[in-house]
Amino acid sequence: MLFSEETKQDLPAKLSEEWQVFIVDHFAFSAKRINVDISFETWKEDWKRSTRFYEQLIIDKVICHNIIIPIASGKSEVIKAGEENTPPLGAGSLISPTPACSLSEWPKKCFISTELNKTDEEFLGDILRELNLINDTVYNACQKYWNNVISAHDIGRELIKNIPTCKISLIINSANPAQEAKEISKLPLRERTAWFLAVVDYYFTKTKLLNAISFESMSKIPLLKAMTTTAKKKDIINGLNEILGNYCFHETSSNEKICRALGMLSARDCAAAACIIIKDNPCFPSMGLQSANLLTVGNKPYLHLTSDEKQLIFGVDKPRARSRKISILNGQSAIIFKQLVESTKKGREKIKNSPNSSAYRYLFITVTRYGAMSPGNIDKIITGDIGLNLYDTIKNDLVNVNLNKDTFNLSSIRVTQGIIEFLNTGSINAVAKVLGNSAQTVLGSYIPDWLFVRHGIKSVRIFQQKIVIVSSANKPWLLEISDFESEKDLLKFIAKMLTEATGQDAMTADMHRKLSGCVPHSEIMFTPLIERNLRINLCPESLGNLYAYAEHSSKNLDNNQRNLTDEATGLTPQSLICLAELISDAAENKYVGEVESAIQSSIKGKSLLEFSLTHKKALKIAEQRVSNIKVANIYSLREI
């Protein structure tokens, strides 16, 4: 192989676990050629040939069947090799469904941006809430699925326990298995099904006669052949449906229903467990988790207890880094691991006595019509096209979120935890700790470009809207061509524009000239002012109104009323009273200290004399207007 020759790496030994590292290294090595000496499309074709080569080695039993071969797919240069640049759950989904009508009849919301009135904090907060909702919904759906699996296991275990092993031995050793099967068929449906499960469990766990779960395998054993005639197969399935109820989907195969009742796992069950584990332990790389070992080569468990013996510790390999990632399992993950160990016990013991004996060490083990084995690439089981995948099984629990099926995989679940941590803390180091990567890797690969792109798109759309609104000011079609569906939202955006437009450029001047009249007395004008500086025009009219308001508030409002904060402006009556006193003292030259003199200099402007004259005129205006002030909404005052 070219890769082996150029890197001087020897081929791993037959069925060695080093094949996983070798294949991933080969993939990364070949990907470096993209845009250097080959195009992306050519590289994809080259890697497909390499994939077929490795798949043939699996068929020839040179490589273990559970080895994960990276996939090269997509129309753009997105390489599915690890988790760098992996989109989070729900990325790329469209909230608005495509209307089944002509383009001219599409609703306006399909074309506009609804984020223009939001602050950066609100904008990022919305992304965080959306990610949390999708993240929690997927987790809860997988947890619900897993709980159904465990409930079915419990039901099957109780049924089998009720039938003594000695009775099963007598029937199995009977000289006339057909007659024994006939006697069992006379029992009620639930008991018949329990006997069937007990006999199958006995043959699978205590003999070498049954190594796979299927009617075909059972037909080779006289007693089971007599119990699974064509007429009785339907009876068995009906019995399983009645016993398991909603704990097993009716669409699943008869083999899977039997396995679930026997306390064993399907590949889909393993996928649900993996989704839960990687969400709670995002430091586990997805490829490492899929091929994780429960036991070492010396048959010692990788599960350990903390020093206080209260928590479990587990680690998985990170193939490309040639290291292990360790995590202390939280309460739910610890429960899942214990249930996994219990549910894979029968399959694990069966593999120990098979030619592929090393596979019993894997964390995930399934039992199928082909025997006990590792499920292999779990991502393919989550959304794959073969059989009933996990996504299709739980999609009814995902209807309330905008989850794109293409982003539902272990890598996306893991990356989502990192992005949520970043939006919560803003810390690259915090994300690095969560994902088990270096800060440099997180910054370069895990803080997604789309987060910056979405923010950039928002900024561009805001600028576009400013041009549209200014150019169409006072025109009847203004609302129709804007990115707003209501006049209220449009006015809110205009108010924000005017508040933030403090420059001296032509665009700012045009905005104030054309749009100031749109919201002259609207309360919406004051909403954006909460976190802004208060500006006062030091003219007689403006100061007169301030003095009148301050005098009225001092005389007519009690202490509690004077300290109530107005939600629109963030001001209290007391703050305006203090401001009036500050300006009045400055105008009357009452400041003597160094600090007070500095305040006076800032307020008076270029001429103290001119400022004093303005103050005197303002006092006369205040004297005339103070009696005309009425209270509205506790202290918000308006002039009659």
N, C-alpha and C positions, 0 to 999 in steps of 0.2 A: 504493500500500500504506500502511496505517495506520502501521506501524512506520517506514517510510521518511519519511513526512510528519512524524511526531512527533519523530523523532531528527534530521531534516534530513540524512539520509544519501542520497546519490545512488545509483541502481542501478548496480552494476558493469557494465563493458563485456562484450560477448558473449564467452563462453568464457574470461573472466578468472578467475584464481585468487582474486581478491578476493571471489568469490561464497562461498567457504568461510567467511571471516570474517563476511561479511554475514549468512549464514544462522545462524551460531552466535550472533551478536549479537541477531538477531531472536528466536531461541529464548529466550535469557536475558531479553530485554526482556518477552516474553510471559509467562514464568514468574513475573515479579514481581507479576503481577496475582492470583496464587493467594491466596485468602483475603482479598483486598482488595476486588475488585469482582466476582470470579467464583469458583466452587468448583473444586476440583481436577478433578473429572470433566468439568465444562464446559470447563475449559482443555484437557484432553486432546482433546476433540472439536474445539475450535478449532485446535489444533496439527495434528490429522490433516488438516484442510482445507488448512492451509498446506503440509503435506507433499505433498499431492496436487498443489498448485499448483507446487511446486518440481520434482516428478517430471515434470510436463507440460513444464516449461521444459527439463528434460534431454532429453525426447523430441524437443522442437522444436530441440534443439542450441543453446539459448541458454546453458545451463550444461553444463560438462564432466560426463561420465557418472560420473566417479570421485569427485565431491563427496559428502561424508558429511553426511547429514541427521540431526540428533539425533532420538532416539526418546523419546516420552512414553508410558510404559506402567506397569503395576502397579496393585495394589489400594489401596496406600497412597501417601502423598505422597513417593515416591522418584522423582526426576527423573533420567533418564539423560542428563545433559548434561555431559560432562566426567567427572572422576573423584572429585570431592568426595563423601564419604560412600559410596563404592563398597565393598561387602563384599570381603574377601580370598578367596582360593581356599578352597573347602570350607566357607564360612560357612553355617550353617543346616542342615547335613547331620545326619541322625540315625544314630548309631552302631548302635543296636539295630533290626533289621528288624521290621516289624509282623507279629506272629504271625498265622497263618491260623486263628484260633480265637476263641471268645467272650471277652469282656472278663474274665470271671471266671477264665479259664484262662491269661491272660497271665502271663509270669514276673515276679517281683518287680523285677528289674533294669530293667523298662520304666517303673517308677514312682518309683524312688528316685534320690537324688543320690549319686554315688560319690566326691565331692570333699571331704566334710566333715572327714576326718581329715588333710587336707593343709594345710601352712603356705602363706602367701601366695607364698613363693618357689617351692614345689613346684607350686602351682596355676598360676602364670604360666609356670613352666618347662614344664609339660605343654602349655600352649597353644603355647609356642614350638616344642617338639618336634613337635607336630602340624602346625603351619604349615610348619616346615622339611621334614617328611616329604612333605607334599602338594606343596610348592614344588619340591623336588628331583625328585619322581616325575614331575610334569608336565614339568619341564625335560628330564629324561632321556628321557621318551616322545617329546617333540618332536624331541630330538636324534637319537634312533633313527630316527624317521620321515625326518628330513632326510638322515641318512646313507644311507638306502635310496634316496632321490631321487638323490643324487650318485653312488652306486654304479651306478644304472641309467643315468645320463648317461655315465659312463665306459665302460660296456659298449657302449652305442649308438655312442659316438664311435669306439671301436676297430673295430666292425663296419663303419662307414661308411668309415673310413680305409683299410681293406683293399681297397676297390674304387676303382681309379684314376678320377679325374675324366674322363680322356680316353675311357675305355670308356663312361662314363655319357653323355658328349656324343654318341658314335657312335650309341648306342641311341636317345637322344632325337631325334636328327636323322634317324632311319631313316624310310624311305618307308612301311614296313609295321610300325607299332607293335604290331599284334595278333600278328604273327609273333614279334617280339622278346619280348613278354610270354609267348608260348607256350614259347619256348626257356628263359626264366628259370624257368618253372613246372616244368621237368624237373630242376632242381637240387635238392639235399637241402634240407630244411625250413629249416635255419639259414641257408644261403646265399641261399635265396629271400627270406627275411625281410630279410637284410642288403641285398639288391638293392632291395627295396621301400623300405627306409628311405633308402638312398642317393639313389634317384630323387626321393622326396618332398623330401628335404633340398635337393637341387639346384634343384628347381622353386621351393621356398619362399625360398631364400636368394639365388638368382642370376637369378630371373625375376620378372615381375609377374603371371604366370599363376595362381599359387597364393598366396592371401593369408590363407587359413584352413586349419585342419587338420580335415578331415572327409571321409568317403567321398563325400558329396554334392559338395563342392568339387572333389575329385579326378576325379569323373566328367565334368567339363567339359574335361579334358585327355586327348587320345586315348590316349597311352601308359598313363597311370594308370587310365583307364577300363578298358583291357584287362587291367590288373593287378589290378583290384578288382571283378571280376565277382562275382555272388552266391556262386558256388562258391568263389571265391578269398578272399573276405573272412574266412570262417571259418578258412581256412588261415593267413592273416596273423595273426589273433588267437592261434591256437595257437602260431605261431612266436614271437610276442611273449611269450606266457606261458612258453614254454620258455626263451627267452633271458633274460628279466628275472627269472624265478623269484619268490622272496620279496621282491624289490626293488620289486614293483608289486602292489597288491592286485587279486585277480581280480574284485572287485566294481566296479572302476573302469571307465569307459566305454572303448570302443575308441579314441576320439579322444584321451583322456588317456594311454592306453598308448603310442600313437604319439608324442605330444608328449614323453613322458618318455624314450623311446628316442632321440628327436632332440635331447635335451639342453635342453628347454624346460620351463617351469613351469606348473602348474595353479594355480588360486586357492587350493586347499587347501595346496599346497606353500608358497605365499607366507605363508599363515597360520601354518604351523609355523615358518618362518624368523622371522616377526614376534614370535612368542611367545618364542623364544630371545633375540632382540635386546633386547626390552623387559625381560626378566628380568635380563640383564647390564647394561643401561643404563636403569634406572628413571627417570632424569631426562627421558627422552623421553616426552612426553604421548602417549597412545594415538591420539588423532585426528591429531596431527601426524605420527606414525610411519606411519599407514595411508596418508596422502596425501603422504609425504615425496618430495622431488625428489632424484635423483642428480646431475642437471646443472642449472646455472643457465640463465637466458635466453640468455646468451652461450655456452652449451654447455661451460662450464668445470665440472669436477666439484666437488661439495661435499665430497668426501673430500680431506683434507689429511694431510700427514705432520707429526709433531712435529719440533722443531728438531734432534733427534738422528737423525731419519729412521728411527726404530725402531717407532713406533706410529702408527696411523691415527686421525684426528679426523673426526668426522661430526656434523652438526647437523640438527635438524628444527624446523619452525615450530611455535609455540604460538599457534594462531589467535586465541583470545580475548585473550591478552596482547600480541598483535602483536609477538612477540619470537622468538628462536631459542634452543633449548637445545642446548648442545654437550657432547659426551662423547668421552673418549679410549677407543677400542675395546680391550677386553681381547683376549687371544689367540684365544678361541673366536669372539667377535663379529667380529674382523678376518677370520677364516677365512670366516665366514658371508657377510660383505660381499663378499669377493673371489669367492666362489662365486655369489652373487646377480648380480654384474656379468657374470660369464661366462654364467650360465644365462639371462639376459635379453637377451643381445647380439643374437640373431637376431630376437626380437620387437621390440627397440628399433629396429633397422635397418629392419624392415618398416614400422613406424609412421611413420618419417621420410618415407617416400614416400607416405603416405596423407593424406586430407583432414584427419584429426585429428592433425596433425603435432606439436602441443605435448605430447601425451601421452607421447612417447618420453623425456621428461626424468624421469619418475617412477622411483622406486627399484624398486617392484614392478610387473612386467609379465608378463602371462600370454598364452598363445596358445590359442585355443579354436576351436570350429566357426564362431564369428562373426568371428574374426580376432584380431590382437594388440591388447591393451588393458590398462588398469590394472584390478586386481581389485575396486577400490572398497572397500566396507565389509567389512573383514576379520573383524570380530566376528560378522557374519552367517554367514561361512564356517566359523567355529570351531564353532558349535553350531546353525547355521540348519537350517531344515526342507527346503531345496531341495537335492536331490542328497545325496551322501555327504559329511557334514561331517567336520571334523578330529577332533572328540570321538569320534564313532562309529568312526573309523578307528583311533584309538590306545587305545580304552577297555579293551582286554585288558591293556594295560600300566598301567592305573590301578586294577586290582581291589583292590590292597592298601591303597588310601587312600580316605578318606571324602570324595570330591570331588563336590560338588553341581554338576550340569551348568549350572545357571543362573548360577553364579559363575565359570564358565570363560570368561574374555574377557581382552583385553589390559589393560583398566583394573584388573581384579582382580589380575592377575599383578603389575602395577606397584605397586599399593597394598600387596600382600603383602610386597614388599621393604621398604617403609617401616615396616610394623608389626613385622616381624622385627628391623629395626634398632632400633626403640624398645624392644622386649623385651630385646634384647641390651645396649643401652647406657643406656636410660632417659633419653636426651637428645633433646629436641625439635630442637635445632640439628643434631644428627647426622642425624635424619630429614630435615630441611629440605635438608641437603647431598645426601643420597641421591636425593631426589625432585626437587631443583631448584626448590623452593618457598621462600617466606618462612616463618620460624618461626611467625608469626601464622596463616598459612594452614594449616600443618600442625596446629597446636593446635586450630584451629577446625573443620577438615574431614577430616583424615587419621588422627587418633587416634580410632578408632571408638567410638561410644557403647556398642556391644555388649560391649567389653572391660570397661567400668565396670559395665554391667548384669550381666554374668556374675559379676563379683566381688560385686555387691550381692545377686544371687540366692543366692550361696553363703552370705553373711552371714545372710540371712533364713532360709535352710534350717537353718543351725546353730542359730539362736534357736528355730526351731520344734522341732527335735529335742531341745533342752534341755527345753522344756515337755513334750514327749511322754515323754521318759525319766524326768523327775522325777515326773510324774503317774502313771506306770505302773511306778515302781520296785518291784522284788520281785514283780511280777505275772508269771504264766506266759506271757503274750502279748507281753511287752516286746520280744523280738527280732523277732517277727513284724510288729509295727506300726512298728518303727523303720526308718531308712534303711540298715540294715546287713544283710548276708546271712550273716555268721558272728558267733559269740559273741566271737571274738578282736577283730574290728573294732569291735564294740560296746564291749568293755572298753577298747579303746584310746581311743575317743571319750570314755568316762566319765572315764578317767584324765586326759585333756586338759582336760575340763571342771573337774575338781577342782583341777588344778594352776593353771589360770588364774583360778579363782574366789577372789579375795583380798579382795573387798569385804565390807561389813557389812550388806548389804541382805537382805531376807527370802528372795529367790530363792537367793542364795548359801548362806545358812544351811540352807535346805531341801535344797539339793543335797548339802551335806556330811552332813547328818543322814540322808538316805535312801540315799545312794550310796556313802559311804565304805566300807561293809562289802562292796561288790561286788568290790573289788580290794584286799583287805588286804595280801596278801603277793606279789602278782603283779609280775613284773619289768617288766611293761608300764607300771606306775606311774612308773617312773624314766625312761623314755624321754623324756618332755617336759621333764625337769628339766635337761637338758644346758646350756641357755642361760638358766637361771633362777638366782636367788639361793639360796644354801644357808641353810636355816633350822634352827637347833638350839634345842631346848627346854632352857633352863638349869635343869633339875631334876636331883636326884641320880642318878636312873635313867639318864637320857640321857647325862649327863656321864660316869657310871661306865662305860657301854658304850664311849664314845669313848676314855677313858683306857686301858681294857683293850685295845682294838684297837691303839692307838698303841704301847703297851708291847710287845705281841706282835709287831707289824710291825717295830719297831726291833731286836728280838732275833733274829727268825727269817727276815727277808727281806733279800736282798743289795741292793746299790745299784740294780741294773737292775730288780729286781722292785718296789722301792719307787717307781720312777719310771714304771712302766707305767700308762697311762691306761685307765680303765674306760670302755668304749664307751657304757654306759647312762647313767652319771652325769657323765662328763667329769672325774672326780677321780682322783688318784693316792694310794697309801698315804702317800707323803711329805707330801702336802698335808694329810692328816688328822693326821699326826704333828705338823706345824707348828702346826696349829690347836689341838691338845691342849696343846702347850707355851705357845701364846699365852694360852689361857684360864687355864692353871695359874699362869703368871707374874703374870697380872692378879689372880688370887684371893689369891696370896701376897704381893702388894704389892711386886714386885721392880722395877717400872718407876720410873725416876728422872728421865728426860728429859721435855721438854715434849711431844714427839710421843707417847712411850710413855704418858704420863699421859692424853693424849687418848684413846688406845686403851683404856686401863683404864676410863676414864669411860664409854665406849661399851658396854663389855662388862658392867660390874658392875651397871648399872641404878641404881635409886634408893638402894640400901643396900649398901655394901661389906661390912659385917658379915654381912648375910644371904647375900651371894654367897660369902663365905669359908666359912660354915657349910655351904652347899650343896656347895662344893668338897671339904670334908673328908669329907662323907658319900659323895661320888662316889668318892673315893680308896679307901674301905673296900669299896665295891661292886666296883671295878675289881680290887682285890686278890683278891676271891673268884672273879671270873669269868675272869681272864686265863688260868688253867690249863684252862678248859673251852672255849677257842677252838680250832677246827680250820680248816685252810685248804681252800677249795674254789675251783677255777678260778683258780689262781695266788695271788690275794690277796683274793678276795671271801669274807668270813668270815661264818659263821653260828654262833649260839650253840646249844649242845646243851641 
